[in-house]
């Protein structure tokens, strides 16, 4: 394993982010389930925190590659959002976010939403910069 791969593994483990929320009426739609836009905002926030913990650099969200809504999340539920860095490029990161739902009155939980978010690290002039200064992909390929 190259030094870059070792550093990616170390940072990935340290950057996992978990946030738990309750689904209250202000976050629901006319079906009395979690509004999709609210879920996306929560997911973007968790993915941003995980990406920031990974590289400790200014980041911008550049895309959401795919969001799968597996089933509705009813009002009165507890949700846990888990963000994990799953791919590291030179200036970019991909973070997967899984959203689990559980009842407030019954044990157990299941995955309700899954999505992938892409970020780019930027400098003060908003130009892309390496997410791992000192560890370029080219160096890893030569190792």
Buried (B, 14 or more C-beta within 10 A) or exposed (E): EEEBEEBBEEBBEEBBBEBEBEBEEEBBEEEEBBBBEBBBEBBBBBBBBBBBBBBEBEBEBEEBEEBEBEEBBBBBBBBBBBBBBEEBBBBBBBBBBBBBBBEEEEEEBEEBBBBBBBBBBBEEEEEBBBBBEEBEBEEBEEE
